[in-house]
């Protein structure tokens, strides 16, 4: 049997139901169990920080994860490391936000809590995604590494933040931006190199804009039926939607599972 290395985005790829009521379809659970028992390598591939995705990893029985948009790698349950964002560029962005009165927050370590300088972030965003901790006098210069930034701004304010042009960012929620890596292929290659595996043995599954970074030549690319058109255009296979047995049907089409 040819061993394959499968990498799954989480939201709307492996899970259905949205952020606040996410669930894994039963057919996807069956597919993962069979793939695992057949000796294939399974990994999450998420933009979430490693700490934020650990719950999913454990719940689904994964031991491996590409996290932090490709900058973090966990193998066999052990975090091998997370590469931070370029500090000078994040500092410039924060300074511009301070000058223009734009609300911001920071991720300075691998935790499930973001740091903010005052109460404005939560009052502006009403954010359910993660907890914010107020650190009076918060200054990005005080921290050796910066992993993510969060910018609470309107689309118009976003257009006027010149420093954003030098950093990867994505609007998952309408209230604020995530400034975080979008280089999932980097982490996937790191995993494949760790095992000395051929890149052609990798299979990636995704649905949204931040998955474009792993839809590159050299391995098999699967877009969910609910994926954005740009991702489908780059896919080798378009399966059914996440809540319509998408993962299971893809694995059948790829010859990894019986119908």
Secondary structure as the mmCIF struct_conf table of DSSP 4:
data_model
#
loop_
_struct_conf.conf_type_id
_struct_conf.id
_struct_conf.beg_label_comp_id
_struct_conf.beg_label_asym_id
_struct_conf.beg_label_seq_id
_struct_conf.end_label_comp_id
_struct_conf.end_label_asym_id
_struct_conf.end_label_seq_id
STRN STRN1 UNK A 5 UNK A 8
BEND BEND1 UNK A 10 UNK A 10
STRN STRN2 UNK A 11 UNK A 11
TURN_TY1_P TURN_TY1_P1 UNK A 12 UNK A 14
STRN STRN3 UNK A 15 UNK A 16
BEND BEND2 UNK A 17 UNK A 17
BEND BEND3 UNK A 19 UNK A 19
TURN_TY1_P TURN_TY1_P2 UNK A 20 UNK A 21
STRN STRN4 UNK A 23 UNK A 23
HELX_RH_AL_P HELX_RH_AL_P1 UNK A 26 UNK A 37
TURN_TY1_P TURN_TY1_P3 UNK A 38 UNK A 39
STRN STRN5 UNK A 41 UNK A 45
BEND BEND4 UNK A 47 UNK A 48
HELX_RH_AL_P HELX_RH_AL_P2 UNK A 50 UNK A 59
TURN_TY1_P TURN_TY1_P4 UNK A 60 UNK A 61
STRN STRN6 UNK A 65 UNK A 67
HELX_RH_3T_P HELX_RH_3T_P1 UNK A 68 UNK A 70
TURN_TY1_P TURN_TY1_P5 UNK A 71 UNK A 71
STRN STRN7 UNK A 72 UNK A 75
TURN_TY1_P TURN_TY1_P6 UNK A 76 UNK A 77
STRN STRN8 UNK A 78 UNK A 82
HELX_LH_PP_P HELX_LH_PP_P1 UNK A 83 UNK A 84
STRN STRN9 UNK A 85 UNK A 85
HELX_RH_AL_P HELX_RH_AL_P3 UNK A 87 UNK A 100
TURN_TY1_P TURN_TY1_P7 UNK A 101 UNK A 101
STRN STRN10 UNK A 103 UNK A 107
BEND BEND5 UNK A 109 UNK A 112
STRN STRN11 UNK A 113 UNK A 116
BEND BEND6 UNK A 117 UNK A 118
TURN_TY1_P TURN_TY1_P8 UNK A 119 UNK A 119
HELX_RH_AL_P HELX_RH_AL_P4 UNK A 120 UNK A 125
BEND BEND7 UNK A 129 UNK A 130
STRN STRN12 UNK A 131 UNK A 134
TURN_TY1_P TURN_TY1_P9 UNK A 136 UNK A 137
HELX_RH_3T_P HELX_RH_3T_P2 UNK A 140 UNK A 142
BEND BEND8 UNK A 144 UNK A 144
STRN STRN13 UNK A 146 UNK A 146
STRN STRN14 UNK A 148 UNK A 152
HELX_RH_AL_P HELX_RH_AL_P5 UNK A 155 UNK A 159
TURN_TY1_P TURN_TY1_P10 UNK A 160 UNK A 160
HELX_RH_3T_P HELX_RH_3T_P3 UNK A 162 UNK A 166
BEND BEND9 UNK A 167 UNK A 167
STRN STRN15 UNK A 169 UNK A 173
TURN_TY1_P TURN_TY1_P11 UNK A 174 UNK A 175
STRN STRN16 UNK A 176 UNK A 179
HELX_RH_AL_P HELX_RH_AL_P6 UNK A 184 UNK A 195
TURN_TY1_P TURN_TY1_P12 UNK A 196 UNK A 196
HELX_RH_3T_P HELX_RH_3T_P4 UNK A 199 UNK A 201
STRN STRN17 UNK A 202 UNK A 206
BEND BEND10 UNK A 208 UNK A 208
HELX_RH_3T_P HELX_RH_3T_P5 UNK A 209 UNK A 214
TURN_TY1_P TURN_TY1_P13 UNK A 217 UNK A 218
BEND BEND11 UNK A 219 UNK A 219
STRN STRN18 UNK A 220 UNK A 223
TURN_TY1_P TURN_TY1_P14 UNK A 225 UNK A 226
BEND BEND12 UNK A 227 UNK A 227
HELX_RH_AL_P HELX_RH_AL_P7 UNK A 229 UNK A 234
BEND BEND13 UNK A 236 UNK A 236
STRN STRN19 UNK A 237 UNK A 238
HELX_RH_3T_P HELX_RH_3T_P6 UNK A 242 UNK A 244
TURN_TY1_P TURN_TY1_P15 UNK A 245 UNK A 245
HELX_RH_AL_P HELX_RH_AL_P8 UNK A 246 UNK A 253
TURN_TY1_P TURN_TY1_P16 UNK A 254 UNK A 255
BEND BEND14 UNK A 256 UNK A 257
#
